[in-house]
Amino acid sequence: MRSKFKWIFSLLLALSMQFAFAQEKTVTGTVSDATGPIPGANVVVKGTNRSAQTDFDGKYSIKASAGEVLVFSFVGMKEMTANVGVSSTVNVKMEQTDNTLEEVVVVGYGTQKKSEITGSISQIKGESIKGLVTQSFDQQLAGRASGVQITQNSGVLGAAPRIRIRGVNSINSSTYPLIVVDGLPISTGDVGGFAANNALADINPNDIESFEILKDGAASAVYGSRASNGVILITTKRGKEGKTSFSYSTYTGISQVAKYLDLLKTDDFITISNEKRANRNLGVWAVGNTVDTDWQKAVLRNALQLEHNFNMSGGFGKGSYYASVGYAKQNGIIRANDLERFTVKFNVDQKIANNVKIGSNIALSRTLTNGLNTGTNSLSGAMFNVIRQLPNTTVFDPNGPQGYNIAISGANTIVGRGENTEFIANNLPNIRYVLDKNIQNTTNNRILASVFGEIAIKPWLNFRTQASFDQSNANGLRYWDPFHGDGVSTRGRIENSTDISQSYNWQNILSFNKDFDKHSLGLSAVNEYQKTEVNGYIAGGTDLADAFFSSNVITGSYGTPLSSGYKSANAIVSYLGKASYNFDKRYYIQASLRKDIMSKFAPELRSEVFPGVSLGWTASNEQFFENINSYVNDFKVRASWGKTGNFSVLGGDFPYLGTYRPRKYGDYNGIAFTNMENLNLTWEVIEKRNIGVDFGILGNKVKFIVDYYVNDADKLVERFQTPMSLGVPNNQYTANVGNIRNSGWEFGVDYNVINKENLTFDINANLSFNKNEVISLSKGIDQISTYNIIREGSPLNSLYGVKYWGVNPANGNPVYVQNDGSLVQGNLATNNYRVFNPENPADIATVAGTPNLMELGNTLPTYFGAFDFKLKFHNFDFGTLVRFSGGNKIMNVTRLEMLSQNFNNNSTEILGRWQSVDNPGDGWTPRLRSSSDPIVNGPTVANSRFIENGDFIKFDNISVGYSFPSSLTDRLNIKSFRLYVLAQNAIIITKYSGQDPEMEIGGVDYNVVPRSRVFSVGLNVGL
């Protein structure tokens, strides 16, 4: 009986095995994600050792039986499973996993997991700025990180934007952050030549992988004396192992003037001009209304923008590479202004042994910029000139010199007056001629290069050395036409210039990283050397033989030679120790100590130590947090403290020395005392404190970051005033005497609103509040400039001037408020001030003093932020970045000058002037009176009449794109194909009357070239 059962059991087992083998088959399919096929994905039959990997097109093939389970996995994607059924085809669409906490973030001299960060660091991916039409990447970062304010305050191509990280931390020294590219601190600012040329415009934004912005003391203290204004780390793209991939991107666009100024047309111009004269009982100025010229449109234009980028990346053996070429051509919205850039990038990584790696980063660029005179108070300054030109005169005249409307007056040439009785005030030139004929350009050739080697001495011990080089060679040409404009007084001018900057950097980093059970320890020792050398010259002459000699300095082509030159250098040696420790991914402590030895200061004060420390507690990893983990996720508290410095102080590379320079005295050469010695001069030091919290809710669907900071800037370098009797140059010397405090809150939120297969919607938002206060100054003495004041207890560069009350309805005189609340009026008839009594406005008998000066407002925004919306529906995508800012005041000097009482054009605001008791106008614009600017429009100080709120909301970018489906791209044998349209600086909502509330310097809007609005269409192709 037992043998019968054994026989039956064996038969059933054999039949089942036969059946199983009979059902095993080849299963094929495609693994993809939202962007297309995934090469290199792993496919495993669960519970077996059978596995496969997808090919370049995301396809796989594997042996499996019905009922078995396939497991699909890929880095950065959620693991997925699929049951094998009757069909032999199993396609899988994978989704990205929420691995943000495991993302690697670049920090000073290394990397760190995002979950381990205890300082305040903002990360911006290079993809988020892809396709934007700007001259440099720094402009593209505006609104993308809390605490970081980036402002483009000029529409001139090549002009560097203003970057502020957590406020303004210096009074007179540099406020620009340190920029580090692939470990190399690079040169920033204007590189030289005769056209504005931003050093950061030499870097192709398409080559950038990510930005990390170090904001607090602990994160930035690793850069010591160079990190007072924050640090921006830039990581460029590198190759990845696998097949070579190619990508191409391009755009073409048109930039337009975002807003024109409201200037008078001819009929109103004639009325206003002659009323100015009539109010002084003088004859008419303006005659002839057959011409109505818009001078703004004569010099401003629609401008073409285009860019092409091609890159390739991949692996070979044990190495990988990334290479790219780029070309950009942008025409400025003002004539004579354009920028052209050529770039080449090549990054290589190669393993030469299992534990040895070498590599290089090389970037070459050539940037050509044509510029113009942008002087805010210069006769040939573009916008200064444009707003004054008479609308009843023409730009061109077929019978005029060279076809332009130009009149010859003695040895001078002036824009023609048409039928008017007088020439334009100040003898202004024809600005169109100046822009067409004058040349001001810069050609900059730059190389950023580094080579490195790494050796893994042990799995937990690594040594890296890197040598880097940054050189820019800027060649400039300036030609001023001898017939008309800037060059008339010198009968022409020709100059060549060369500015060379070279920086050498060598870093050695020994790092230890090891886990011991629940303990993780990291240690680093860093040694860094950097030397920077600069030199340059200008050579040329005036009194040109002929306008033909306009392309270069030619021997014998000028009568009076001129030349100048300079040479300087500085060096820094640094030693850094870093330590990080965490226990069980709950308790974190990180510290650094850096010593800098800097050549800019006296030998006894050349070294300074900059410490930093930060603590972190991931409360969500505690057992007691388990009960609320379903509501609040990844809850971390952070706190940090650190000291950083600023060595870019007044006085160049030798600010502590008593220095001399060559000077001529009559026909004799000599030397002159230029700087008083101060051997006690040293770094500006900023102490930074920060506390923050990071957490998510709804399964990390919504993530929050909150920070509070206080930055105390001490030992600020100021100009210390001395008695004239001492004979000190400029009656001042530099000393460490000032102190400023910035404090504020930062908020950030990421909200994944919808995450479905064919519909995703994400919102990223940030909001920052900053309070700036001057704590102490030299001897407590106010520092007063034309429109601003620096005063203890007030924000830096507050507006300072007269407080306007309005117009005296009885006579049209401007009225001002005194400090004691009393009122004075500027009496137009006598050009002095009289007491004003609102109860008896016609009384002008009592003489009064000039209006008192007082603080009129803060020029620094107290809040700013942005909303970034991203929507994807099937193959369509939509995005917009909305920025906002406010809490600051702007002195609109451009508006003031457009109300000039001289013979030039005015804005339409002047139509609201007081004309009579029965026709008092808008109650704000005084009676007109020719050639009486100071009394009509107030003294040359800030004036509350022209001070406006700087609040705004901007739709910076609005984009719509379409990605071709994989069914089509597969047939075309390409990875991806996306078309898009983009509008930049698209919409602005503001009550500010000027062209743009961001176009201010020190809170003053003063005759700058307007910003543009750009419409572009582009495509991205992956091969």
Buried (B, 14 or more C-beta within 10 A) or exposed (E): EEEEEEEEEEEEEEEEEEEEEEEBBEBBBBBBBBEBBBBBBBBBBEEEEBEBBBBEBBBBEBEBBBEBBBBBBBEEBEEBEBEBEEEBEBEBEBEEEBEBBEBEBBBBBBEBEBBBBBBBBBBBEBEBBBBBBBBBBBBBBBBBBBBBBBBBBBBBBBBBBBBBBBBBBBBBBBBBBBBBBBBBBBBBBBBBBBBBBBBBBBBBBBBBBBBBBBBBBBBBBBBBBBBBBBBBBBBBBBBBEEEEBBBBBBBBBBBBBBEEBEBBBBEBBBEBBBBBBBBBEEEBBBBBBEBEBBBBEBBBBEBEBBBBBBBBBBBEEEBBBBBBBBBBBBBBBBBBBBBBBBBBBBBBBBBEEEEEBBBBBBBBBBBBBBBBBBBBEEBBBBBBBBBBBBBBBBBBBEEBBBEBBBBEEEEEBBBBBBEBBBBBBBBBBBBBBBBBBBBBBBBBBBBBBBBBBBBBEEEEBBBBBBBBBBBBBBBBBBBBBBBBBBBBEBBBBBBBBBBBBBBBBBBBBBBBBEEEEEEBBBBBBBBBBBBBBBBBBBBBBBBBBEBEBBEEBBEEBBEEEBEEEEEEEBBBBBBBBBBBBBEEBBBBBBBBBBBBBBBBBBEEBBBBEBBBBBBBBBBBBBEEBEEEBEEBBBBBBBBBBBBBBBBBBBBBBBBBBBBEEEEEEEEEEEEEEEBBEBEEBBBBBBBBBBBBBBBBBEEBBBBBBBBBBBBBBBBBBBBBBBEEEEEBBEBBBBBBBBBBBBBBBBBBBBBBBEEEEEEBBBBBBBBBBBBBBBBBBBEEEEBBEBBBBBBBEBBBBBBBBBBBBBBBBBBBBBBBBBEEEEBBBBBBBEEEBBBBBEEEBEEBEEEBEEBBBBBBBBBBBBBBBBBBBBBBEEBEBBBBBBBBBBBBBBBBBBBBBBBBBBBBBBBBBBBBBBBEEEEBBEEBBBBBBBBBBEBBBBBEBBBBBBBBBBBBBBBBBBBBBBBBEBEEBBEEEBBBBBBBBBBBBBBBEBEBBBBBBBBBBBBBBBBBBBBBBBBBEBBBBBB
